Amino acid sequence: MTADPRATDGERAAATLHELVERQARRAPEAVAVRCGGEELTYRELDERAVRLAAHLAGRGLGPGGRAAGRPSHWAGAPRCTSPCWRC
């Protein structure tokens, strides 16, 4: 992900990874966020999947400071597992 050149150092430092993904999904939703082998996920797809998984985890009682474990079947799926955990 390319940092917003208009952001100050403090703004970049204060943003979490999932906040950066959300911002990029709003700015360029169809830009490729993750590419691994033949699979690609856009920022929109990555953000949508993160929102769905975060809701699922919250429904199972995961909240701020909680821990979750996941086993993605391939690398491109890793952001789908980790980004939502940062949202909780």
N, C-alpha and C positions, 0 to 999 in steps of 0.2 A: 504494500500500500504506500502510495506517495503522500507525504505529509502536505497539508495545505500550506502553501507558501505565504499566505496572508496571516496564518496563526502565529501568535507569539510563542517564544520558547516555553513560557509558563502555561499557556493553553495546551500545547502539545504534551508537556510533562504531566498535566493534571488529567488528561483524558485516559480512560481505560481502553483496552483493546476493543471490547464490545461497543464502546461509544464511538471509536474511530470507524468500526465497520458500519454502524448505524449511519454515521455522517456520510460515509462514502456511498452507502446504499441510496441515500437521498440525492446525492450529487450526481452519481453515475451508476444507476441501478443495473444497467446491462453490461458494465465493464467486468472483465474476468477477475475474480477475487482469488480463486484457487485453481491451479492447473496441475494435474498429476497424470502422467501417461495420456490416455485418450479422454479423460474426464475433466470437465470444467464446471465450475460453479460461479455464477455471477454474484455480485454483492447483494442483489435483491434476493436471490435464492438462498445464499448463505444466511442473510438476516432473517428471512422467513423461517428457515429450518431452525435457527437458533431460538426464535420466539416460540415455535411449537414445542421444542424440546424443553425449554425453560418452563413453559406452562405445565408440561407433563411432570417435570421434576418437582415443581412447586405443589402440584396436586398430590404428590406422594410425600409431602412434608418437608422438602428441602427448602431451607431459607438461608438468609445471610449468615455466612460463617459455617454453613453445613458442608459436608463432603459428599462427593458422588464419584463413582467409578464407572468407567465405560470401556468398552473394547471395540474400537472401530475396526471394521473388516479390511479397510485399506486407508492409505494416507489421506486421500482427499476427503474422507469422512471425518478426520480428526477435528477440523474446526466445527463440525456439527455437534461434536460432543463437548468441546471445551468452551466455546463461546457462550452457550446458554448457561453454563455453570457460573460464569462471571456475572450474568444478569440476575442471579438469585440473590 
